[in-house]
């Protein structure tokens, strides 16, 4: 199909009120209405393109008549009709006319009247005036002011030229359609993405690079381009931005496609199939002069190769690219370019190289700032909706949050070039943020900690690193290695202070010492502390890499992926352990030198693995044998160990490698006391595993640990013989004895020392075990079971069932709303549903996790009754109770739009209102709520009005009451006044007060007071009649609350439902909802009222659990 650029003259009429009406000259079928000029011109262009593509070729010239259009204003004066004098004098009217040259004549169009005139040899304006008058008379519009006013609704008319590039069918295409022979399917459309139809994401601060790329692909002699830059620097974003700005760069008629080697070869399993597809692609691209983005050049070199086929896709396309028959853009990193140059130097000559540099820090920060501002923009409101659209407000990023984001990525994420990874992190951060919130430095730190696994104490400068807790963490896991723990803790303190050297691994450590003393366990503990999981440790047994060929597997394997480089590329935040590294081939130390010095390795495919966020640990037994054979005392050996092992390492390692180590950490041999500590811990772990099975409980008598330590201690091999001794002397005989036992159900084994071995007695656990269980642990187990049952009951409650059903309906409505959003926006109801869905999911998620936590705690508590230590069960049970309360509160919050603001409106007899208001104020303030008292008045005395004017000088609510005073008086509505002096107010007890209001602010304010709604009866004196006060609950300001008047107020006070009764002489309070009575000492009843408030709220929360 042919591509011809059309410039269609159009005009846009401003109708006032933000509405714009757009029309195209010579296209009467194209008219669009919008409130946005860019959207209006875009829709006009889209409609024009569709019409031109369907138009007959011989008729296209009629659509391109006017070269330039001017707007003129024609003024006329109209006399009133004689038979119907609608106005006095002459009526001035103005009409906008669009004028253009039509050959030797002049033509004009008046949009308000939809008339066109052609002037040849005469004045165009005179002809327009006469034609307008004739039209008004002929249509009878001069007889109607309404019709004339309709013609004057346009405030201004502006011309607009719209560029349209339709795909016109050639005569050949038309002939094929008429003959029924369809054109073969487009290969570009099959394996590529049309970037002109799918606008890519906008990129920032790339003006110079975009202009350079445009000159290369769109110049007088277009050239294929190789974009060279580090991964993440923005090579693909540069090409996408070129597509976005193609109209500005005079490339509007150029098609842009995007694909990759894997897409091109997908499904091409037969011999010669992918070559045929590539040939069709380059022919089709050449016809339309399209620019095709082919992705990674390194991938193109490998794709297509197979047994017997040495040429990859890049080699196949190279001659067509070199001759200019295929205009392509590809990408590569500098390391990949070096590799390609060695393998196929002629391939690089087919491209013009364009370097994409990493942005300098100021420009990188500007990119992040512009992206954050772009993501914080609210979505545009569609003009088609009749009802106003409510779209959740996006979150924004504060300046301190941006500073934190930049610092964290500069320090901990240098493995990716800027701005790639920080931009991805920023988009995920703002996507997951709370709508309408402002993300600060703390939010950025928490998100980075979740993503990387690093602890907050290492990421947050304000968080204190408590060295005692860190030391205790490692000492509990690595026993009897105080000096090694101290060195590791010192290194972490240095890392926390930011004193570690940039561009290198987070830490590089050499653990040296005898076997079985805790070197590998220290590495696992370091992975657990730094990255929150022991699975973040990757171990390489270097005895398997004792020759150059095996070492090469670390950086190149199947498909060019090395074992080491692939692991680091997959998870850069990890601990890499090279176990017994002295056994590796000497070529390994060349790789190690590069890792420790530059923090990076390049694999066989030219891809870089960055080690700057990894911890490198090497273990070795160098010098251990000589140190063990020394005849020094144990205390002396501790003092000499570091010097001895440092000397051994210096003798083995090259100086340049030794100088790149952060610490040499010596591990001492384990003495008898240390072995006993290890034996005690291993025995405890075995007891835990047995108790977890539910079938076995075994108790160890005194002396068992000492005997196991004696049987398993060999100073030369550390703690490793201890595990074998435990299996041989304890675990295997215990398993045999349990299997041979005739006891039914759970059994208890008692282990004791007998001679030089262990003796075992097997008994049925049964009731005896329960009698011997600790009463406190039994109570904990019972409470944990009760909590688990409550959690299970909550999960099956009608509240949660209804919530699950609501989430299902909301998700279905959300999917439908998302489809409609792409077509033009959301209704207010759809926007409200989208806003409510995350709240519902969060509440249900708390309930689900609560059940799982309760089940785990119940298991732990039951295991504790078998003898497992339960020191942390009290804290865990307290946390579970808090989580249960939070889950109930989260479900209850779903009934409210907001929960921190509410008002109590008191209508009734004045003494009852005053007494109840005083009690509410005292009870609520005692519980930490902020309470403001308001009174209502039908009219004010002169003295009260002067007081209001005085209060208005320093109180905002009083100023508002002063402004609304006359309006409320005219409406007959009560005036709401803030009470600034409560003591004076209650002492004076002013007359003519129809109601009081209490504004309550604080956590859970509205849910708490919501339960107070109803009639309250107060008996103030013995022998008198109870006085009624009706309490209403509102979630708006008392200033906006309209009191019920007349019959409505009488009906309100006469309702039957009684919420609570107060007997002040007997100092008793009866809550009819709960059926409980509270008494209070003294004269004040706020204590009992506060207890009733708390109990009512607790009862409402727990009622959700009921089946």
Residue pairs with C-beta under 8 A, 6 or more apart in sequence:
1 167
1 168
1 169
1 170
1 173
2 167
2 168
2 169
2 170
3 165
3 166
3 167
3 168
3 253
3 288
4 165
4 166
4 168
5 163
5 164
5 165
5 252
5 253
6 48
6 52
6 63
6 64
6 163
6 164
6 165
6 166
7 161
7 162
7 163
7 164
8 24
8 25
8 26
8 27
8 48
8 63
8 64
8 161
8 162
8 164
9 24
9 25
9 66
9 68
9 69
9 100
9 159
9 160
9 161
10 22
10 23
10 24
10 25
10 41
10 44
10 159
10 160
10 161
10 162
11 22
11 23
11 25
11 69
11 71
11 98
11 111
11 157
11 158
11 159
11 160
12 20
12 21
12 22
12 37
12 40
12 41
12 157
12 158
12 160
13 20
13 21
13 22
13 23
13 96
13 111
13 154
13 156
13 157
14 20
14 154
14 155
14 156
14 157
14 158
15 21
15 153
15 154
15 155
16 153
16 155
18 35
19 33
19 34
19 35
20 33
20 34
20 35
20 36
20 37
20 40
21 31
21 32
21 33
21 154
22 31
22 32
22 33
22 34
22 40
22 41
22 43
22 44
22 160
23 30
23 31
23 32
23 111
24 30
24 44
24 48
24 162
25 65
25 66
25 69
25 98
25 100
25 109
26 62
26 63
26 65
26 66
27 48
27 51
27 63
29 51
30 44
30 47
30 48
30 51
32 40
32 43
32 44
32 47
33 40
33 383
34 40
34 43
34 383
35 383
36 380
36 383
39 380
39 383
41 160
41 162
44 162
45 162
45 163
45 164
48 162
48 164
48 166
49 164
49 165
49 166
50 166
52 60
52 63
52 164
52 166
52 168
53 166
53 167
53 168
53 169
55 63
57 168
57 169
57 171
57 174
60 168
65 100
65 102
66 100
66 101
66 102
66 107
67 100
67 101
68 100
68 101
69 98
69 99
69 100
69 159
70 98
70 99
70 100
70 159
71 96
71 97
71 98
71 99
71 157
71 158
71 159
72 96
72 97
72 99
72 108
72 125
73 94
73 95
73 96
73 97
74 94
74 95
74 96
74 97
74 110
74 125
74 128
74 129
74 132
75 92
75 93
75 94
76 92
76 93
76 95
76 129
76 132
76 133
77 90
77 91
77 92
77 93
78 90
78 91
78 92
78 93
78 133
78 136
78 142
78 148
79 90
79 91
80 86
80 87
80 88
80 89
80 91
81 142
81 143
84 143
86 143
86 145
87 145
91 148
93 148
93 151
93 152
94 152
95 110
95 112
95 113
95 128
95 132
95 151
96 110
96 111
96 112
96 154
96 156
96 157
97 108
97 109
97 110
97 128
98 108
98 109
98 110
98 111
98 157
98 159
99 106
99 107
99 108
99 124
100 106
100 107
100 108
101 107
102 118
104 120
105 118
105 119
105 120
106 118
106 119
106 120
106 124
107 116
107 117
107 118
107 119
108 116
108 117
108 119
108 124
108 128
109 115
109 116
110 116
110 128
110 131
110 132
111 154
111 157
112 151
112 152
112 154
113 132
113 135
113 136
113 151
115 131
115 132
115 135
117 124
117 127
117 128
117 131
119 127
135 141
136 142
136 148
139 147
140 147
141 147
141 148
141 151
142 148
163 247
163 252
165 252
165 253
169 177
173 183
176 182
176 183
186 284
187 277
187 280
187 281
187 284
188 194
188 255
188 257
188 281
188 284
188 285
188 290
188 292
191 259
191 263
191 264
191 266
191 277
191 281
192 257
192 258
192 259
192 263
192 281
192 292
193 257
193 258
193 259
194 255
194 256
194 257
195 240
195 243
195 256
195 257
195 258
195 293
196 243
196 246
196 255
196 256
199 243
199 244
200 240
200 241
200 243
200 244
201 237
201 240
202 241
202 244
202 374
203 234
203 237
203 238
203 240
203 241
203 244
204 366
204 367
204 370
204 371
205 359
205 363
205 366
205 367
205 370
206 234
206 237
206 238
206 241
209 238
209 354
209 356
210 238
210 241
210 242
210 245
210 249
211 249
212 354
213 225
213 227
213 238
213 239
213 242
213 329
213 354
214 242
214 245
214 249
214 251
216 222
216 223
216 225
216 352
216 354
217 223
217 224
217 225
217 242
217 251
217 254
217 291
217 327
217 329
218 249
218 250
218 251
218 254
221 324
222 289
222 324
222 327
223 324
223 327
223 351
223 352
224 321
224 324
224 326
224 327
224 328
224 329
224 330
224 350
224 351
224 352
225 328
225 329
225 330
225 351
225 352
225 353
225 354
226 297
226 330
226 331
226 332
226 337
226 348
226 351
226 352
226 353
226 354
227 235
227 238
227 239
227 329
227 330
227 331
227 332
227 354
227 356
228 235
228 331
228 332
228 333
228 334
228 337
228 353
228 354
228 355
228 356
229 235
229 331
229 333
229 334
229 355
229 356
229 357
229 358
229 417
230 333
230 334
230 358
230 417
230 608
231 333
231 416
231 417
231 420
231 607
231 608
232 416
232 417
232 418
232 419
232 420
232 421
233 356
233 357
233 358
233 417
233 418
233 419
233 420
234 356
234 419
234 420
235 331
235 356
236 293
236 331
238 356
239 258
239 293
239 329
242 249
242 251
242 256
243 256
246 252
246 254
246 256
254 289
254 290
254 291
255 288
255 289
255 290
255 291
256 290
256 291
256 293
257 285
257 290
257 291
257 292
257 293
258 292
258 293
258 295
259 292
259 293
259 294
259 295
260 294
260 295
260 296
260 299
261 294
261 295
261 296
261 299
261 300
261 302
261 303
261 304
261 313
262 299
262 303
264 274
264 277
264 278
264 281
264 303
264 313
265 274
265 303
265 304
265 313
268 274
268 277
274 304
274 313
275 304
275 316
278 313
278 316
278 317
281 292
281 326
282 317
282 320
282 325
282 326
284 290
285 292
285 326
285 327
286 325
286 326
289 327
290 327
291 327
291 328
291 329
292 326
292 327
292 328
292 329
293 328
293 329
293 330
294 300
294 317
294 328
294 329
294 330
295 330
295 331
296 330
296 331
296 332
296 336
297 314
297 330
297 331
297 332
297 336
297 340
297 347
298 332
298 336
298 339
298 340
298 605
298 606
300 312
300 313
300 314
300 317
300 330
301 312
301 313
301 314
301 315
301 340
301 343
301 344
301 347
302 312
302 559
302 560
302 605
303 312
303 313
304 311
304 312
304 313
304 316
305 311
305 312
314 344
314 347
315 344
315 347
317 326
317 328
318 344
318 346
318 347
318 350
320 326
321 328
321 350
321 351
322 349
322 350
328 351
330 351
332 340
332 606
333 606
333 607
333 608
335 602
335 606
335 607
335 608
336 605
336 606
336 607
337 348
337 606
338 606
339 605
339 606
340 347
340 348
340 606
341 348
358 364
358 417
358 418
359 367
359 418
359 419
361 406
364 406
364 418
364 419
364 422
365 402
365 406
367 419
367 423
368 402
368 405
368 406
368 419
368 422
368 423
368 426
369 402
371 423
371 426
371 427
372 396
372 397
372 402
372 426
372 430
375 394
375 426
375 427
375 430
375 431
376 394
376 395
376 396
376 397
376 430
377 394
378 391
378 393
378 394
379 391
379 394
379 821
379 825
380 825
381 388
381 389
381 391
381 825
382 389
382 824
382 825
384 824
384 825
385 824
385 825
385 827
387 827
387 828
388 828
389 825
389 826
389 827
389 828
389 831
390 826
390 828
390 831
390 832
391 825
391 826
391 831
392 435
392 436
392 831
392 834
392 835
393 435
393 436
394 430
394 435
394 436
395 430
395 433
395 434
395 435
395 436
395 437
395 438
395 439
396 430
396 437
396 438
396 439
397 405
397 426
397 429
397 430
397 438
397 439
398 438
398 439
398 440
398 441
400 440
400 441
401 438
401 439
401 440
401 441
401 443
401 444
403 441
404 441
404 444
404 445
405 422
405 425
405 426
405 429
405 444
405 448
406 422
408 444
408 445
408 448
408 459
409 418
409 421
409 422
409 425
411 498
411 502
412 448
412 452
412 454
412 459
412 613
413 421
413 422
413 425
413 452
413 613
414 502
414 503
414 599
414 610
414 612
414 613
415 572
415 600
415 610
415 611
415 612
415 613
416 610
425 447
425 448
425 451
428 447
429 439
429 443
429 444
429 447
430 439
432 447
433 439
433 443
435 835
442 460
445 456
445 459
445 460
446 456
448 454
448 459
449 455
449 456
449 459
452 531
452 573
452 613
453 530
453 531
453 532
453 533
453 536
453 573
454 530
454 531
454 573
455 529
455 530
455 532
456 463
457 463
457 464
457 465
457 466
457 496
458 465
458 492
458 495
458 496
458 530
465 492
465 493
465 496
467 489
467 493
470 489
470 492
470 529
471 485
471 486
471 489
473 525
473 529
474 485
474 488
474 489
474 522
474 525
474 526
474 529
475 482
475 485
477 521
477 522
477 524
477 525
477 528
478 484
478 485
478 518
478 521
478 522
478 525
479 518
479 674
479 677
479 678
479 681
480 518
480 668
480 670
480 671
480 673
480 674
480 677
480 678
481 517
481 518
481 522
481 667
481 668
483 638
483 641
483 642
483 666
483 668
484 511
484 513
484 518
484 522
484 665
484 666
484 667
484 668
485 522
487 663
487 665
488 509
488 522
488 526
488 663
488 665
490 663
491 507
491 509
491 662
491 663
492 529
494 500
495 506
495 507
500 506
500 507
500 662
502 612
503 598
503 599
503 612
504 596
504 597
504 598
504 599
504 612
504 660
505 595
505 596
505 599
505 611
505 612
505 614
505 615
505 616
506 530
506 612
506 613
506 614
506 615
507 615
507 616
507 662
507 663
508 596
508 615
508 616
508 617
508 660
508 661
508 662
509 615
509 616
509 617
509 618
509 661
509 662
509 663
509 664
509 665
510 617
510 618
510 619
510 620
510 649
510 661
510 663
510 664
510 665
511 519
511 522
511 523
511 617
511 618
511 619
511 620
511 665
511 667
512 519
512 619
512 620
512 621
512 622
512 623
512 624
512 645
512 648
512 649
512 664
512 665
512 666
512 667
513 519
513 621
513 624
513 641
513 645
513 666
513 667
513 668
513 669
514 621
514 624
514 627
514 628
514 667
514 669
514 716
514 717
514 718
515 621
515 624
515 717
515 718
515 720
516 670
516 717
516 718
516 719
516 720
516 721
517 667
517 668
517 669
517 670
517 718
517 719
518 667
518 718
518 719
519 619
519 667
520 539
520 577
520 579
520 619
522 665
522 667
523 537
523 539
523 575
523 577
523 617
523 619
524 534
524 537
525 534
526 575
526 615
526 617
527 533
527 534
527 535
527 536
527 537
527 574
527 575
527 615
528 534
528 536
530 536
530 575
530 615
531 573
531 574
531 575
536 571
536 573
536 574
536 575
537 574
537 575
537 577
538 567
538 574
538 575
538 576
538 577
539 577
539 579
540 554
540 563
540 564
540 576
540 577
540 578
540 579
541 579
541 580
542 578
542 579
542 580
542 581
542 582
542 583
542 584
542 588
543 580
543 583
543 584
544 550
545 551
545 553
545 554
545 584
545 585
545 588
546 583
546 584
546 585
547 585
548 585
548 587
550 585
551 584
551 585
551 587
551 588
551 591
552 587
553 562
553 563
554 562
554 563
554 564
554 565
554 588
554 591
555 562
555 564
555 565
555 591
555 601
555 602
555 603
555 604
556 562
556 603
556 604
556 605
557 563
557 566
557 604
559 605
560 603
560 604
560 605
560 607
561 603
561 605
562 601
562 603
562 604
562 609
564 576
564 591
564 601
564 609
565 601
565 602
565 603
565 607
565 609
566 603
566 609
567 574
567 576
568 574
568 576
568 601
568 609
568 610
568 611
568 614
569 607
569 609
572 610
572 611
572 612
572 613
572 614
573 613
573 614
574 614
574 615
575 614
575 615
575 617
576 611
576 614
576 615
576 616
576 617
577 617
577 618
577 619
578 584
578 592
578 616
578 617
578 618
578 619
579 619
580 619
580 620
580 621
581 588
581 592
581 618
581 619
581 620
582 620
582 621
582 622
582 652
589 653
589 654
589 657
591 601
592 618
592 657
593 654
593 656
593 657
593 660
594 600
594 601
595 601
595 611
595 616
596 616
596 657
596 660
596 661
597 656
597 660
599 610
599 611
599 612
600 608
600 609
600 610
600 611
600 612
601 608
601 609
601 611
602 608
602 609
603 609
620 649
622 645
622 648
622 649
622 652
623 644
623 645
623 647
623 648
623 649
626 644
626 648
627 637
627 641
627 644
627 645
627 669
628 669
628 715
628 716
630 637
632 640
634 671
637 668
637 669
638 668
641 666
641 668
642 664
642 666
644 666
645 664
645 666
646 664
649 658
649 664
650 658
669 715
669 718
670 678
670 713
670 715
670 718
670 719
671 715
672 709
672 710
672 713
675 709
675 712
675 713
675 719
675 722
676 705
676 706
676 709
678 709
678 719
678 722
679 705
679 706
679 708
679 709
679 712
679 722
679 726
680 705
682 708
682 722
682 723
682 726
683 700
683 704
683 705
683 708
683 726
683 730
684 869
686 726
686 730
686 731
687 697
687 698
687 700
687 867
687 868
688 863
688 868
690 696
690 697
690 698
691 697
691 863
691 866
691 867
691 868
692 859
692 863
694 746
695 738
695 745
695 746
695 747
696 738
696 746
696 747
696 748
696 749
697 746
697 747
697 748
697 749
697 765
697 769
697 866
697 867
698 734
698 748
698 749
698 750
698 751
699 748
699 749
699 750
699 751
699 867
700 751
701 750
701 751
701 752
701 753
703 752
703 753
704 751
704 752
704 753
704 758
707 753
707 756
707 757
707 758
708 722
708 725
708 726
708 729
708 730
709 722
711 725
711 729
712 719
712 721
712 722
712 723
712 724
712 725
712 726
713 721
713 722
714 721
729 757
729 758
730 751
730 758
733 758
733 760
734 749
734 751
734 760
737 749
737 760
737 762
738 747
738 749
738 762
741 747
741 762
743 762
743 763
743 764
744 764
745 764
745 765
745 766
746 764
746 765
746 766
746 769
747 762
747 763
747 764
747 765
748 762
748 763
748 764
748 765
748 768
748 769
749 760
749 761
749 762
749 763
750 760
750 761
750 763
751 758
751 759
751 760
752 758
752 759
752 760
752 761
753 759
769 865
769 866
770 778
770 865
773 865
774 865
777 861
777 864
777 865
777 870
777 873
778 865
780 861
780 864
780 870
780 873
780 874
780 877
781 858
781 861
781 862
781 864
781 865
783 861
783 877
784 854
784 857
784 858
784 860
784 861
784 862
784 873
784 877
784 880
785 858
785 861
787 854
787 857
787 858
787 877
787 880
787 881
787 884
788 851
788 854
788 855
788 857
788 858
790 854
790 884
790 1105
791 847
791 850
791 851
791 854
791 884
792 851
792 854
793 1105
793 1107
794 800
794 847
794 850
794 851
794 887
794 888
794 1104
794 1105
795 847
795 848
795 851
796 1107
797 1104
797 1105
797 1106
797 1107
798 1107
799 891
799 1104
800 844
800 847
800 891
803 840
803 843
803 844
803 891
803 894
804 844
806 840
807 837
807 840
807 841
807 844
810 833
810 836
810 837
810 840
811 837
813 830
813 833
814 833
814 834
814 837
817 826
817 830
817 833
817 834
820 826
820 830
826 834
839 893
839 894
840 894
842 890
843 887
843 890
843 891
843 893
843 894
846 883
846 886
846 887
846 890
847 887
847 891
849 883
850 880
850 883
850 884
850 887
853 880
853 883
854 880
854 884
857 873
857 876
857 877
857 880
860 868
860 870
860 873
860 876
861 870
861 873
861 877
864 870
864 873
885 1101
888 1101
888 1102
888 1104
888 1105
889 1004
889 1101
891 1104
892 1007
892 1100
892 1101
892 1104
893 899
893 1007
895 1007
896 1006
896 1007
896 1010
896 1035
897 1035
898 1006
898 1035
899 1003
899 1004
899 1005
899 1006
899 1007
900 1001
900 1002
900 1003
900 1004
900 1005
900 1006
901 999
901 1000
901 1001
901 1005
901 1006
901 1035
902 1000
902 1005
902 1006
902 1008
902 1009
902 1010
902 1033
902 1034
902 1035
903 997
903 998
903 999
903 1000
903 1033
903 1034
903 1035
903 1036
903 1037
903 1038
903 1041
904 920
904 997
904 998
904 1000
904 1009
904 1012
904 1031
904 1032
904 1033
905 995
905 996
905 997
905 1031
905 1032
905 1033
905 1034
905 1038
905 1041
905 1043
906 913
906 916
906 917
906 995
906 996
906 997
906 998
906 1029
906 1030
906 1031
907 913
907 994
907 995
907 1029
907 1030
907 1032
907 1043
907 1044
907 1049
907 1052
907 1053
908 1016
908 1027
908 1028
908 1029
908 1030
908 1053
909 1027
909 1028
909 1029
910 989
910 991
910 993
911 989
911 1018
911 1020
911 1027
912 1016
912 1018
912 1020
912 1027
912 1028
912 1029
913 993
913 995
913 996
913 1029
914 986
914 989
914 996
915 1018
915 1020
915 1062
915 1064
916 1016
916 1018
916 1029
916 1031
916 1062
917 933
917 996
917 998
918 986
918 1086
919 1084
919 1085
919 1086
919 1089
920 931
920 998
920 1086
920 1089
921 931
921 933
921 982
921 998
922 1084
922 1086
922 1090
923 1086
923 1087
923 1089
923 1090
923 1093
924 931
924 998
924 1000
924 1009
924 1090
924 1093
925 931
926 1086
926 1090
927 1090
927 1093
927 1094
928 1002
928 1003
929 1000
929 1001
929 1002
929 1005
930 1000
930 1001
930 1002
931 998
931 999
931 1000
931 1001
932 957
932 978
932 998
932 999
932 1001
933 978
933 979
933 982
933 985
933 996
933 997
933 998
933 999
934 957
934 976
934 977
934 978
934 979
934 996
934 997
934 998
934 999
934 1038
934 1039
935 976
935 977
935 979
935 985
935 990
935 993
935 995
935 996
935 997
936 974
936 975
936 976
936 977
936 993
936 994
936 995
936 996
936 997
936 1043
937 944
937 974
937 975
937 977
937 990
937 992
937 993
937 994
938 974
938 975
938 992
938 994
939 969
939 975
939 992
940 948
940 965
940 975
945 965
948 958
948 961
948 962
948 965
948 977
949 962
951 958
951 978
951 980
952 958
952 959
952 961
952 962
955 978
955 980
957 978
957 1039
958 977
958 978
958 980
960 1039
961 975
961 976
961 977
961 978
961 1039
964 975
964 1039
965 975
968 974
968 975
969 975
972 1045
973 1042
973 1043
974 994
974 995
974 1043
974 1045
976 997
976 1038
976 1039
976 1041
979 985
994 1043
994 1049
995 1043
997 1038
997 1041
999 1037
999 1038
1000 1006
1000 1008
1000 1009
1004 1097
1006 1033
1006 1035
1007 1097
1007 1100
1008 1093
1008 1097
1009 1033
1009 1093
1010 1033
1011 1073
1011 1093
1011 1096
1011 1097
1011 1100
1012 1031
1012 1033
1012 1059
1012 1093
1012 1096
1013 1031
1013 1032
1013 1033
1013 1059
1014 1030
1014 1031
1014 1057
1014 1058
1014 1059
1014 1060
1015 1028
1015 1029
1015 1030
1015 1031
1015 1053
1015 1055
1015 1057
1015 1058
1015 1059
1016 1028
1016 1029
1016 1030
1016 1031
1016 1058
1016 1059
1016 1060
1016 1061
1016 1062
1017 1026
1017 1027
1017 1028
1017 1029
1017 1058
1017 1060
1017 1061
1017 1062
1018 1026
1018 1027
1018 1029
1018 1061
1018 1062
1018 1064
1019 1026
1019 1027
1019 1061
1019 1062
1019 1063
1019 1064
1019 1065
1020 1027
1020 1064
1021 1064
1021 1065
1022 1065
1026 1061
1028 1053
1030 1052
1030 1053
1030 1055
1031 1059
1034 1041
1043 1049
1044 1052
1058 1072
1059 1071
1059 1072
1059 1073
1060 1069
1060 1070
1060 1071
1060 1072
1060 1073
1060 1092
1061 1069
1061 1070
1061 1072
1062 1068
1062 1069
1062 1070
1062 1085
1063 1069
1063 1070
1064 1085
1067 1079
1067 1080
1067 1081
1067 1082
1067 1085
1067 1088
1068 1077
1068 1078
1068 1079
1068 1088
1069 1077
1069 1078
1069 1079
1069 1080
1069 1085
1069 1088
1069 1089
1069 1092
1070 1076
1070 1077
1071 1077
1071 1078
1071 1092
1071 1095
1071 1096
1073 1096
1073 1099
1074 1092
1074 1095
1074 1096
1074 1099
1076 1092
1076 1095
1078 1088
1078 1091
1078 1092
1079 1088
1080 1086
1080 1087
1080 1088
1081 1087
